[in-house]
Amino acid sequence: MSDNQFTMFTTPWCGYCHRLKSQLDREGITFDIVDIEQQPDAAFTVEQANGGNQTVPTLLFTDGSTLTNPSVAQIKEKLATLS
């Protein structure tokens, strides 16, 4: 397990995922990435967080909470509550 505070569940074809990754990289926020097409167990995690839908990007935080398609501001707010 890494020291990152969240995991981003994504797919290779998700434009929202690519955009959010770029924004987080620019902000210097580190995170883990899981491709739900490569890891079926991860797809189940995403479905649980989104009422049965495989909606990405879904972020899973170390406290067990999730955010779906969040803004960088929402992520920063959440990270502040974790530290």
HELIX and SHEET records of a PDB file:
HELIX    1   1 GLY A   15  GLU A   27  1                                  13    
HELIX    2   2 PRO A   40  ALA A   49  1                                  10    
HELIX    3   3 VAL A   72  LEU A   82  1                                  11    
SHEET    1   A 4 ASP A  32  ASP A  35  0                                        
SHEET    2   A 4 PHE A   6  THR A  10  1                                        
SHEET    3   A 4 THR A  58  PHE A  61 -1                                        
SHEET    4   A 4 THR A  66  THR A  68 -1                                        
END                                                                             
